[in-house]
Amino acid sequence: MAKVVIDALLERFPGAVTGAAAGPGGDDVAFVERERIAEVCRFLKEDPALAFNVAPYVTAVDYLGQEPRFEVVYNLLSTRRSWRVRLRVKVPEADPVVPSVTGVWRGADWFERYCFDMYGIRFTGHPDLRRLFMYDEFVGHPLRKDYPLRGRQPLVAERGVQDVYRGPGPAGRD
Amino acid sequence: MASEIDVVPAIPTRKDEAIGRLQQMVSQGLGWARKYSLFQYPFVTACCGMEYMTLAAARYDLDRFGAALPRFSPRQADLLMVVGTVNCKQAPVLRRVWEQIAEPKWVVAFGVCASSGGFYDNYATVQGIDQIIPVDVYVPGCPPRPEQVLDGIMLLQKKIQGQTHRLVEPAPAPAIVAPGTR
C-alpha cells in the first residue's frame, strides 16, 4: 500500500533512513537517524505526493539495558492518501537530545513535552519545553524503567493514616 | 454519640451535669438541623462523577436526604464529597478546598480511588484522600452504586446527629499578643 512512502524515503535519504519495512495492515516502519528526523518529517509533510499532514501521536520507549536506550516514535498520517507510517529514532541515554518537529507540525508540541516529562528526552528547538503532566517540583522521569513504580513525591505532607476503624458504623448499624 | 476517646473519666459536678444536659439538648437539636441540610461541595475528578450525577438526579434523588444543593464554592458548603481519583498534583488543591470550608464540615470519600487510591498504586496517585484530609465516611465501589452512596449519606447523618456541640469551651482562647512583643 504505502510502499511508495518507504521507497520515497529510501530514495531521498539513503543514509538517514534504515530498516524500512512494510508491516501488516499498512504498519510501515522506518528507522531514521537522529540528527535528520526534522528534515525527514518536513519532506514527508511537504511533498505533495505524500502529504503527511498530521502527526497523531509522538511518543517514546525505554529499552532499559539496550544501547541506545531510548527510542522516539513518530506516528504520521496522511489524510489525503490515507497512509500511515511510523518513524523510529534511536536516542542514547548519555545524550538524550532530538531535534524538535514542532516546526513541521504545531501539534507535536505537547507530545514532545510529554516525552520530556516522562522520559527526559530533550527536544532542541521546542518553543516551550516544560513538563506536561507532572508538577514542576517532581524530580526524575516517571516512565523510565528505572524509576520506582511507587515513587510518589507528595506536594502536601501525607498524614500517614495507618488504618481506619472498620467495625460497625459509629452509630451502630441497623 | 460519644466514642470511647471522648469519655473522660471524671466525677461531674452539679454545674457539669447542668451544662451536660443542656449541651446534650442543644447538640441533639443542632445535629437534627445539620443532618438534613447538607450543602455539598462535589470535588469531582474522575468517572465516579457520572455516578454522582445519577445520585443527584431524580431517580435516586439525594434531595430526599436534604443534600440537594451542590455549592460550587467551598465557603457555602459543609459536606466535601471527593468523587474520583486524586493525584499528587491535585493534592494541594483538595487540601485548600477543605481548609476553605467553614466548620462544621464533613468529608465523604466517594469510590475506591478517593478511599484508598484504588488500583492506581503508582507514582502519581494519592493513596486515599485520608492521606491529605480527615474523612468521615468511605464509600467503596468502582464506581459505587447510588444506593451505596445513599447508605453512606445515612451513615453520615447518624454521625452528625450524634456529634456533640460544646457550649463551654474548655480551653480559653489564646491571648492576642501585639506583634513585636513576643
HADDOCK unambig.tbl for C-alpha pairs under 7 A between the chains (distance, minus, plus):
assign (segid A and resid 134 and name CA) (segid B and resid 89 and name CA) 6.96 0.50 0.50
assign (segid A and resid 135 and name CA) (segid B and resid 89 and name CA) 6.16 0.50 0.50
assign (segid A and resid 149 and name CA) (segid B and resid 122 and name CA) 5.44 0.50 0.50
assign (segid A and resid 149 and name CA) (segid B and resid 123 and name CA) 5.71 0.50 0.50
assign (segid A and resid 150 and name CA) (segid B and resid 121 and name CA) 6.61 0.50 0.50
assign (segid A and resid 150 and name CA) (segid B and resid 122 and name CA) 4.58 0.50 0.50
assign (segid A and resid 150 and name CA) (segid B and resid 123 and name CA) 4.56 0.50 0.50
assign (segid A and resid 151 and name CA) (segid B and resid 123 and name CA) 4.81 0.50 0.50
assign (segid A and resid 152 and name CA) (segid B and resid 123 and name CA) 4.44 0.50 0.50
assign (segid A and resid 152 and name CA) (segid B and resid 124 and name CA) 6.07 0.50 0.50
assign (segid A and resid 154 and name CA) (segid B and resid 88 and name CA) 5.59 0.50 0.50
assign (segid A and resid 155 and name CA) (segid B and resid 88 and name CA) 6.49 0.50 0.50
assign (segid A and resid 155 and name CA) (segid B and resid 91 and name CA) 6.95 0.50 0.50
assign (segid A and resid 155 and name CA) (segid B and resid 92 and name CA) 6.64 0.50 0.50
assign (segid A and resid 156 and name CA) (segid B and resid 91 and name CA) 6.66 0.50 0.50
assign (segid A and resid 156 and name CA) (segid B and resid 92 and name CA) 5.98 0.50 0.50
assign (segid A and resid 158 and name CA) (segid B and resid 131 and name CA) 4.80 0.50 0.50
assign (segid A and resid 158 and name CA) (segid B and resid 132 and name CA) 5.59 0.50 0.50
assign (segid A and resid 159 and name CA) (segid B and resid 131 and name CA) 4.73 0.50 0.50
assign (segid A and resid 159 and name CA) (segid B and resid 132 and name CA) 5.96 0.50 0.50
assign (segid A and resid 160 and name CA) (segid B and resid 131 and name CA) 5.94 0.50 0.50
assign (segid A and resid 161 and name CA) (segid B and resid 130 and name CA) 6.74 0.50 0.50
assign (segid A and resid 161 and name CA) (segid B and resid 131 and name CA) 6.18 0.50 0.50
assign (segid A and resid 170 and name CA) (segid B and resid 159 and name CA) 6.59 0.50 0.50
assign (segid A and resid 171 and name CA) (segid B and resid 1 and name CA) 6.86 0.50 0.50
assign (segid A and resid 171 and name CA) (segid B and resid 158 and name CA) 6.02 0.50 0.50
assign (segid A and resid 171 and name CA) (segid B and resid 159 and name CA) 6.33 0.50 0.50
